[in-house]
């Protein structure tokens, strides 16, 4: 079976990429259970608690990440190096994740036949 990697590397709310990527991830989960979400670089900011995008007139879509479990999306990986570089810890995030170093994330990507970046 082919596994699909969804790779988020952009901060939320600067573009529609985060929201659209999350929508694509949820839609794809209806067709396959063989997928994983990777949050790297500024993408780790997608999962921050207490975001207030209304202040910049953006929709608050971060709570939708809590639905990943309902969609049977169990493989959610966050780059611990990216968290550290931004002064964050896994406790600052909305949902439980598996923290991996950059090199471990690259190894996990090797298990995926398709890579979709957003």
C-alpha positions in Angstrom: 0.0 0.0 0.0 1.2 3.5 -0.8 1.4 6.0 2.0 0.8 9.7 1.4 2.8 12.3 3.3 1.2 15.7 3.8 3.9 18.2 4.7 3.1 21.5 6.2 5.9 24.0 6.3 4.1 27.4 6.3 2.8 29.5 9.1 -0.9 29.8 9.5 -2.9 32.8 8.2 -0.3 34.4 5.9 -1.7 32.4 3.0 -4.6 30.0 2.5 -2.1 27.1 2.2 -2.5 25.8 5.8 -6.3 25.8 5.6 -6.4 24.2 2.1 -3.8 21.6 3.1 -5.8 20.6 6.1 -8.9 20.3 4.0 -7.1 18.2 1.4 -5.7 16.0 4.2 -9.2 15.4 5.6 -10.7 14.7 2.2 -7.9 12.3 1.3 -8.5 10.4 4.6 -12.0 9.4 3.2 -10.1 7.4 0.4 -7.2 5.9 2.3 -6.0 5.4 5.9 -2.4 5.2 4.7 -1.3 8.8 5.3 0.7 10.9 7.6 1.0 14.6 8.5 4.3 16.2 9.0 4.7 19.8 10.4 8.1 21.3 9.9 9.7 24.7 9.9 7.0 27.4 10.3 4.3 24.7 9.8 4.6 23.9 13.5 2.9 27.1 14.2 -0.3 25.7 12.7 -0.9 23.7 15.9 -0.3 26.5 18.4 -2.9 26.9 21.2 -4.6 30.2 21.7 -4.3 31.6 18.2 -6.4 34.7 17.6 -6.6 35.1 13.8 -9.8 37.1 14.1 -7.5 40.1 14.9 -6.2 40.0 11.4 -9.6 39.1 9.9 -8.8 35.5 9.3 -10.9 32.4 9.9 -9.8 30.4 13.0 -9.3 26.9 11.5 -6.8 25.5 14.0 -9.4 23.7 16.1 -10.1 21.6 13.0 -6.8 19.8 13.8 -8.6 18.3 16.7 -10.7 16.3 14.2 -7.7 14.4 12.9 -8.4 11.6 15.4 -12.1 11.3 14.2 -10.8 10.9 10.7 -8.4 8.1 11.8 -5.3 10.2 11.1 -3.0 8.9 13.7 0.4 9.7 12.3 1.0 13.4 13.2 4.7 14.2 13.3 6.2 17.5 14.4 9.8 18.5 13.9 11.3 19.0 17.4 14.1 21.0 15.9 11.6 23.5 14.4 9.8 23.7 17.8 13.0 24.5 19.6 14.1 27.1 17.1 10.8 28.9 17.8 11.0 28.6 21.5 8.1 26.1 21.7 7.5 22.7 23.3 4.9 20.0 22.5 2.8 21.3 25.4 2.2 24.5 23.4 0.3 22.5 20.7 -3.4 21.9 20.4 -3.1 18.1 19.9 -0.8 15.3 20.9 1.9 14.7 18.3 4.9 12.6 17.8 8.1 14.7 18.0 10.9 13.8 15.6 14.2 15.3 14.7 14.8 16.5 11.2 16.8 13.4 10.3 14.1 11.1 11.8 11.4 13.0 9.8 13.4 12.4 6.6 13.5 8.7 7.4 9.7 8.6 7.9 9.3 10.4 4.6 11.1 7.4 3.0 8.0 5.3 3.9 5.8 7.5 1.9 5.3 7.1 -1.9 3.6 10.5 -2.4 4.6 13.8 -0.8 2.1 16.8 -0.8 3.5 20.1 0.5 1.4 22.9 1.7 
